[in-house]
């Protein structure tokens, strides 16, 4: 007899009141799938896949799954694939963020409920990686992460194209009348030409780098292009390592996702000038560990962490360039002195030990700059506070027009997405280039579910005059592939009666990136009078998950997770 926890199919037996019968019944049904007795005695590595016909980013997962299986089998364990819901970014309504928590719940419950000794998480598209990490952290089994990798670029008239920064750039030209309908249709088929996630430093690539920085992936595998053979080799190696983790019992996510590794992840986010969405997702992952991200501390890190990566949407390169230039390994070396080097990864080594090894290839300084000659001496993102956002807001200063980072203007207010769609291109809209566009009721609790609508379109009449950017403010999010002087995640959101809900046309708003403030320049007495007459938007008659979401979603500053999923 032994006190060791049962492995493989003996793990987590269904309770019929007779353990031996439960084991006998489970093995008999497993035998129907063609497993031999020897296979049924092996430790099990679950392979959690997010493949779906509604997720173009993951269409190469069948081949990757086979690579993971090879590694698991070679290391002496039994691979068992299981699906959870998938989140194809552009195929979900109202938004993929709404379903991130549902996926995280499914991941947690399926890992916990099914007989596996370790698990390989497979994701990539924006919300899948945070959902996988959130669920796996709470499930507590030995865990590794494999991402799908970025797609390769397309070509149009001799120019490289990558989803989806170039999508937005050409769409802006189309709205401005610079290109016609035939050309925009031609471009449509050239923006996303292979499997994989967006080709720029959007949310998917940012979250992949964060996953690796947190220690949940094999070193320097987060940016391998989706179609590269190294992507399959990384999957196989991950499978083999996870088989070893199944036997040893670790590491588990709680060993790797710590206050120190989360700070490292913030440093990387700032150094690569990553997606604003990553702050929401990192806050949610940290929240599962009982760790809050302090916005003042975030700003201190931002002011001392240089941007060293020159990629779109704020630079000129693409993720395939980043990978060949040196990838995350090169970035970590440039900010090594600011990192917590005692943090470990799934291989068991510390970050310090990893960075002590020599680089295999020289770094391409056209893509990954040195810390003493950075793209920008300041981090790519900052948090704002002020009378308009007393609990915080986010600005990607690296993506902003420098001349708008200190700006005061007149508010032009849209009370909903429907109002925005109906009036933004009205030729009679009272708006100038110096005004501030404000969108209300697009936060986490809104019917729109905090969509990536913070990238408000430039009014068509201004676009045709050559206006490329304006200050835009909302409680919504922005795609990691977007750019502009855009204030996001305003908290408290309008649905809760925050100051954003009280803004009226003609109010003056002041943005100061240097002061890290966003202020509504309206006397407090007037705001108090408006607050007294505030009526929350009428919620739809909801049921099921939509009702659960509205009742329990936390604000953006806490990651938009559910309150009942945080540690007690």
C-alpha positions in Angstrom: 0.0 0.0 0.0 1.1 3.6 -0.6 -0.1 7.1 0.3 0.8 8.4 -3.1 -2.1 10.0 -5.0 -3.5 7.6 -7.7 -2.2 8.4 -11.3 -3.9 8.1 -14.6 -7.4 6.8 -14.9 -7.4 5.9 -11.2 -7.3 9.6 -10.4 -10.6 11.3 -9.3 -12.8 8.3 -9.6 -16.5 8.9 -9.8 -18.1 8.1 -6.5 -20.6 5.2 -6.6 -19.9 4.3 -3.0 -17.6 1.5 -4.2 -14.1 2.6 -5.3 -13.1 -0.7 -6.8 -16.3 -0.8 -8.9 -15.7 2.8 -10.0 -12.2 1.9 -11.2 -13.5 -1.3 -12.9 -16.3 0.6 -14.7 -14.0 3.5 -15.8 -11.4 1.2 -17.3 -14.1 -0.9 -19.1 -15.4 2.2 -20.8 -11.9 3.5 -21.5 -11.2 0.1 -23.1 -14.0 0.8 -25.7 -11.7 3.5 -27.1 -9.1 0.9 -27.9 -6.7 1.5 -25.0 -4.6 -1.4 -23.8 -4.3 -2.3 -20.2 -0.7 -1.0 -20.2 -1.9 2.4 -21.6 -4.6 2.6 -18.9 -1.9 2.2 -16.2 0.1 5.3 -17.4 -0.1 8.8 -15.9 -2.3 11.0 -18.0 -1.5 14.3 -19.6 -4.7 16.2 -20.6 -4.4 18.3 -23.7 -6.9 21.2 -23.4 -7.7 22.4 -26.9 -9.6 25.5 -28.0 -9.9 24.5 -31.7 -13.1 25.6 -33.3 -14.5 26.3 -36.8 -15.2 29.7 -35.5 -11.6 30.4 -34.6 -9.4 31.0 -37.6 -6.3 31.5 -35.4 -6.4 27.9 -34.2 -7.0 26.0 -37.5 -3.6 24.5 -37.3 -4.2 22.9 -33.8 -4.8 19.4 -35.1 -1.2 19.2 -36.2 0.1 20.8 -33.0 -1.9 18.4 -30.9 -0.2 15.5 -32.7 3.2 17.0 -31.8 2.2 17.4 -28.2 1.0 13.8 -28.1 4.4 12.6 -29.6 6.2 14.3 -26.7 3.9 12.9 -24.1 4.1 9.3 -25.4 7.9 9.5 -25.8 8.1 10.5 -22.2 6.0 7.5 -21.0 2.6 9.1 -20.3 -0.8 8.8 -22.0 -2.0 11.9 -23.8 -5.8 12.5 -23.7 -7.2 15.5 -25.6 -10.3 17.3 -24.4 -12.1 20.4 -25.7 -13.3 23.5 -23.9 -15.2 26.4 -25.5 -13.2 28.5 -28.0 -13.2 32.2 -28.3 -12.7 33.4 -31.9 -12.2 37.1 -31.5 -14.2 38.4 -34.4 -16.9 35.7 -34.4 -18.4 36.4 -31.0 -21.2 38.7 -30.1 -21.4 41.0 -28.1 -17.7 40.5 -27.4 -15.2 37.8 -26.6 -14.4 39.4 -23.2 -17.9 38.4 -22.0 -17.1 34.8 -22.7 -13.6 34.8 -21.3 -14.9 34.0 -17.8 -17.2 31.3 -19.1 -14.2 29.7 -20.8 -12.1 30.1 -17.6 -14.8 28.3 -15.6 -14.9 25.5 -18.2 -11.1 25.1 -18.1 -11.1 25.0 -14.3 -13.9 22.5 -14.0 -12.8 20.2 -16.7 -9.2 20.0 -15.4 -10.5 19.4 -11.9 -13.3 16.9 -12.8 -11.4 14.7 -15.3 -8.7 12.2 -14.5 -5.5 13.9 -15.5 -2.2 14.3 -13.7 -1.0 17.3 -15.7 -2.4 19.4 -18.4 -1.1 21.2 -21.6 -3.1 24.3 -22.4 -3.5 25.2 -26.0 -4.6 28.6 -27.0 -3.6 31.8 -28.8 -6.5 34.0 -29.9 -6.8 37.0 -27.6 -9.0 35.9 -24.7 -8.1 32.2 -24.8 -4.7 32.5 -23.2 -5.9 34.5 -20.1 -9.0 32.2 -19.8 -6.7 29.2 -19.9 -4.3 30.6 -17.3 -7.1 31.8 -15.0 -8.8 28.4 -15.0 -5.7 26.4 -14.7 -4.4 28.5 -11.8 -7.7 27.8 -9.9 -7.6 24.1 -10.8 -4.2 23.7 -9.3 -2.8 20.8 -11.5 0.7 20.8 -13.0 0.3 22.9 -16.1 2.1 24.0 -19.2 1.0 26.4 -22.0 1.5 26.1 -25.8 0.3 29.0 -28.0 -0.6 28.9 -31.7 1.9 31.6 -32.7 1.4 34.6 -35.0 0.5 34.4 -38.6 2.8 35.5 -41.4 2.3 38.7 -43.3 0.5 39.2 -46.7 1.4 41.5 -49.5 -0.4 44.3 -51.3 1.2 46.4 -54.1 4.6 45.5 -52.8 3.7 46.4 -49.2 3.7 43.9 -46.3 0.3 43.6 -44.6 -0.6 42.1 -41.2 -3.8 41.7 -39.4 -5.1 43.8 -37.9 -3.2 47.1 -37.6 -3.2 47.3 -41.4 -6.9 46.5 -41.4 -7.5 49.7 -39.5 -5.1 51.8 -41.5 -6.6 50.9 -44.8 -10.2 51.1 -43.5 -9.3 54.7 -42.4 -8.1 55.4 -45.9 -11.3 54.0 -47.3 -13.5 56.2 -45.0 -11.4 59.2 -46.0 -12.0 58.4 -49.7 -8.3 57.7 -50.4 -9.0 54.2 -51.8 -12.1 52.8 -53.4 -14.4 49.9 -52.8 -12.6 47.6 -55.3 -9.2 48.1 -53.6 -10.6 47.6 -50.0 -12.1 44.3 -51.2 -8.8 43.3 -52.6 -7.0 44.2 -49.4 -9.6 42.2 -47.4 -8.2 38.9 -48.8 -4.6 39.8 -48.2 -4.6 40.8 -44.5 -4.8 37.4 -42.9 -3.2 34.8 -45.1 -2.1 31.9 -42.8 -3.2 30.3 -39.6 -2.1 31.9 -36.4 -2.9 35.0 -34.4 -2.5 38.6 -35.5 0.9 39.4 -37.1 1.5 42.5 -34.9 2.1 43.2 -31.2 -1.7 42.9 -30.5 -3.4 41.2 -27.6 -2.7 37.7 -28.7 1.1 38.2 -29.0 1.2 40.3 -25.9 -0.5 37.6 -23.8 1.7 34.9 -25.3 4.8 36.9 -24.1 3.2 37.4 -20.7 2.4 33.7 -20.5 6.1 32.9 -21.1 7.3 35.6 -18.7 5.0 34.1 -16.0 7.0 30.9 -16.4 4.1 28.9 -17.9 5.8 28.1 -21.2 9.1 26.7 -22.5 11.6 29.6 -22.8 11.6 31.6 -26.1 8.6 29.7 -27.6 5.9 32.4 -27.3 6.7 34.2 -30.6 7.4 31.3 -33.0 5.3 31.8 -36.1 2.3 29.5 -36.4 3.5 27.9 -39.6 7.1 27.4 -38.6 8.4 23.9 -37.9 9.8 25.1 -34.6 6.2 25.6 -33.5 5.7 21.8 -33.7 9.0 21.1 -32.1 8.1 23.3 -29.2 4.7 21.5 -28.9 6.5 18.1 -28.8 9.0 19.3 -26.2 6.2 20.7 -24.1 4.4 17.4 -24.2 7.5 15.6 -23.0 8.1 18.0 -20.1 4.5 17.9 -19.0 4.6 14.1 -18.9 7.5 14.5 -16.4 5.4 17.0 -14.5 2.6 14.5 -14.3 4.8 12.1 -12.4 6.7 14.6 -10.2 3.5 16.5 -9.4 4.8 20.0 -10.3 5.4 22.7 -10.7 1.8 24.0 -10.4 0.7 27.5 -11.4 0.8 28.7 -7.8 4.5 28.0 -7.8 5.1 30.2 -10.9 2.4 32.9 -10.9 3.6 35.1 -8.0 3.7 38.8 -7.2 7.3 38.8 -8.5 6.5 37.1 -11.8 3.5 39.3 -12.3 5.7 42.4 -11.9 8.1 40.9 -14.5 5.1 40.5 -16.8 4.2 44.1 -16.4 7.8 45.1 -17.2 7.6 43.0 -20.4 4.2 44.5 -21.3 5.7 48.0 -21.0 9.0 47.1 -22.8 7.2 45.7 -25.9 4.5 48.4 -25.8 1.9 45.7 -25.7 -1.9 45.7 -25.8 -4.0 47.7 -23.3 -6.2 44.6 -23.1 -3.3 42.8 -21.4 -3.7 45.0 -18.3 -7.3 43.7 -17.9 -6.2 40.1 -18.4 -3.1 40.3 -16.2 -5.3 41.8 -13.4 -7.6 38.9 -13.8 -4.8 36.3 -13.6 -3.2 38.1 -10.7 -6.6 38.3 -9.0 -6.9 34.5 -9.0 -3.6 34.5 -7.0 -5.1 37.1 -4.6 -2.8 39.8 -6.0 -4.0 43.3 -6.9 -2.3 45.4 -9.5 -1.7 48.9 -8.0 -2.0 51.5 -10.7 0.4 53.9 -9.0 3.0 51.2 -8.9 2.2 50.4 -12.6 3.0 54.0 -13.5 6.3 53.9 -11.5 7.3 50.8 -13.5 6.2 52.5 -16.7 8.3 55.6 -16.1 11.5 53.5 -15.7 11.0 50.8 -18.3 11.9 51.7 -21.8 10.2 50.5 -25.0 12.7 48.4 -26.8 10.6 46.8 -29.5 9.8 48.5 -32.8 6.7 46.7 -34.0 3.3 47.6 -35.3 0.8 49.0 -34.2 3.2 51.6 -32.8 6.3 50.8 -34.9 7.1 49.3 -38.2 7.9 45.6 -37.8 5.8 42.4 -37.5 5.9 39.4 -35.1 7.8 37.2 -37.6 10.5 39.9 -37.4 10.4 39.9 -33.6 10.9 36.2 -33.5 13.9 36.2 -35.9 15.3 39.3 -34.1 15.7 37.5 -30.8 12.2 37.3 -29.4 11.4 37.6 -25.7 14.8 36.3 -24.8 16.4 39.5 -26.2 13.8 41.8 -24.6 14.4 40.2 -21.1 18.1 40.8 -21.5 17.6 44.5 -22.2 15.6 45.0 -19.0 17.4 42.3 -16.9 18.4 44.7 -14.2 14.8 45.5 -13.5 13.5 42.0 -13.3 13.0 39.6 -10.4 15.5 37.0 -11.4 14.6 34.3 -8.8 11.3 33.5 -10.6 11.2 30.0 -12.0 9.5 28.5 -15.1 8.1 25.1 -15.9 11.5 23.8 -16.7 12.6 24.4 -13.1 15.3 27.0 -13.9 15.3 30.6 -12.6 15.1 33.6 -14.8 18.6 34.5 -13.7 19.9 31.1 -14.8 18.1 31.4 -18.1 19.6 34.8 -18.9 23.1 33.6 -17.9 23.1 31.3 -20.9 24.6 32.7 -24.1 22.3 33.9 -26.9 22.2 31.5 -29.8 22.1 34.3 -32.4 22.9 38.1 -32.5 20.0 40.4 -31.8 18.6 42.4 -34.7 18.7 46.0 -33.4 16.4 47.2 -36.1 13.6 45.4 -34.3 14.7 45.0 -30.7 16.7 48.0 -29.5 19.1 48.2 -26.7 18.0 49.7 -23.4 20.4 52.7 -23.8 19.1 53.4 -27.3 15.4 52.6 -26.9 12.4 53.3 -29.1 11.1 55.3 -26.2 12.7 55.8 -22.8 9.3 55.5 -21.1 7.0 52.4 -21.0 4.3 52.2 -23.7 1.3 52.4 -21.3 0.2 54.4 -18.3 -2.7 54.6 -15.9 -4.6 57.8 -15.5 -6.7 59.1 -12.6 -8.7 62.3 -12.2 -12.2 63.6 -11.8 -13.3 61.7 -14.9 -11.7 58.4 -13.8 -11.3 58.4 -10.0 -10.6 54.7 -10.0 -8.4 54.7 -13.0 -8.2 54.6 -16.8 -5.6 53.4 -19.3 -3.7 55.2 -22.1 -1.3 53.6 -24.5 1.0 56.7 -24.8 3.3 54.9 -27.3 0.3 54.7 -29.7 -0.8 58.3 -29.2 -0.1 61.4 -31.3 2.5 63.3 -29.2 0.7 66.6 -29.7 -2.4 65.3 -28.1 -0.9 63.9 -25.0 -1.4 67.3 -23.3 -4.8 68.4 -24.6 -7.9 70.2 -23.5 -11.1 70.1 -25.6 -14.8 70.2 -25.8 -16.7 66.9 -25.3 -18.8 65.4 -28.1 -20.8 62.7 -26.3 -22.3 59.5 -27.6 -24.5 57.7 -25.0 -24.2 54.2 -26.6 -22.7 52.2 -29.4 -26.0 52.6 -31.3 -25.9 56.4 -30.8 -22.2 56.4 -32.1 -23.1 54.4 -35.2 -26.1 56.7 -35.9 -24.4 60.0 -35.6 -20.6 59.8 -36.1 -20.8 60.3 -39.8 -23.6 62.8 -39.8 -22.4 65.8 -41.8 -24.3 68.1 -39.4 -22.5 66.7 -36.3 -21.1 69.6 -34.3 -17.4 68.5 -34.1 -14.0 69.8 -34.8 -10.5 68.2 -34.7 -9.8 69.8 -31.3 -12.8 68.2 -29.7 -12.8 65.1 -27.4 -15.0 62.2 -28.5 -16.7 60.5 -25.5 -18.5 57.1 -25.6 -20.6 56.1 -22.6 -22.2 52.8 -21.6 -19.7 50.5 -23.2 -18.1 49.1 -20.0 -18.1 45.6 -18.5 -21.7 45.7 -17.3 -23.2 47.2 -20.4 -25.2 45.2 -22.9 -22.3 45.5 -25.3 -19.9 43.8 -22.8 -16.9 46.2 -23.0 -16.2 45.8 -26.7 -13.1 47.0 -28.5 -15.0 50.2 -29.4 -12.7 52.6 -27.7 -11.2 53.2 -31.1 -14.0 55.5 -32.1 -13.9 56.3 -35.8 -12.8 59.8 -36.8 -16.0 61.5 -38.0 -16.1 61.1 -41.8 -16.2 64.8 -42.5 -13.0 65.3 -40.5 -11.3 62.2 -42.0 -11.9 63.7 -45.4 -10.2 66.8 -44.2 -7.1 64.8 -43.3 -7.7 64.4 -39.6 -5.9 61.2 -38.4 -6.3 61.3 -34.7 -8.4 62.8 -31.9 -8.6 62.3 -28.1 -11.2 59.6 -27.6 -12.5 58.5 -24.2 -14.7 55.6 -23.1 -15.2 52.8 -20.6 -14.7 50.3 -23.5 -11.6 48.6 -24.6 -9.4 48.9 -27.7 -7.9 46.2 -29.9 -4.3 45.6 -29.3 -3.8 46.2 -33.0 -5.2 49.7 -32.8 -3.5 53.1 -32.4 -4.4 56.6 -31.5 -4.8 58.9 -28.5 -7.4 56.8 -26.8 -8.3 56.7 -23.1 -9.9 53.4 -22.1 -11.3 51.4 -19.2 -12.6 54.5 -17.5 -13.6 53.4 -14.0 -16.2 53.6 -12.5 -18.0 52.8 -15.7 -21.0 54.8 -16.9 -23.4 52.0 -16.2 -22.6 52.4 -12.5 -23.1 56.1 -12.6 -19.4 57.0 -12.6 -18.4 60.6 -13.7 -18.2 59.3 -17.3 -22.0 59.0 -17.2 -22.3 62.7 -16.2 -20.4 64.2 -19.2 -22.5 66.4 -21.5 -21.9 67.9 -24.9 -19.8 71.0 -24.5 -18.1 70.1 -21.2 -14.4 70.7 -21.1 -12.0 67.7 -20.6 -8.3 67.9 -20.0 -5.9 65.0 -20.7 -2.4 65.2 -19.2 -0.2 62.2 -19.9 2.7 63.9 -18.1 0.5 64.4 -15.0 -1.2 61.0 -15.6 -4.6 62.6 -15.3 -7.9 62.8 -17.1 -10.2 65.5 -15.7 -13.8 66.6 -16.3 -13.6 70.4 -15.9 -17.1 70.8 -14.5 -17.8 72.4 -11.1 -18.7 69.8 -8.4 -22.0 71.5 -7.7 -23.1 70.9 -11.3 -21.9 67.3 -11.2 -23.8 66.8 -8.0 -27.0 68.1 -9.6 -26.5 65.8 -12.6 -25.7 62.8 -10.3 -29.0 63.4 -8.5 -31.0 62.9 -11.7 -28.9 60.0 -13.0 -30.9 57.0 -14.0 -29.0 53.8 -14.8 -29.6 52.5 -18.4 -32.5 50.0 -18.5 -31.0 46.5 -18.6 -32.3 44.0 -21.0 -34.5 41.1 -19.7 -31.6 38.6 -19.3 -31.3 35.0 -18.4 -28.5 32.4 -18.1 -24.9 33.4 -18.5 -25.7 37.0 -19.5 -27.5 37.5 -16.2 -24.7 35.9 -14.3 -22.2 38.1 -16.0 -24.0 41.4 -15.3 -24.5 40.5 -11.7 -21.0 39.4 -10.9 -18.5 41.0 -13.2 -15.8 43.1 -11.5 -14.6 46.5 -12.9 -11.7 46.7 -15.4 -9.2 47.6 -12.7 -9.9 44.1 -11.2 -9.7 42.3 -14.5 -13.4 41.9 -15.2 -13.3 38.5 -13.5 -16.3 37.3 -11.5 -16.3 38.2 -7.9 -17.1 34.6 -6.8 -14.1 33.2 -8.6 -11.5 35.1 -6.6 -9.8 33.4 -3.6 -11.7 33.7 -0.4 
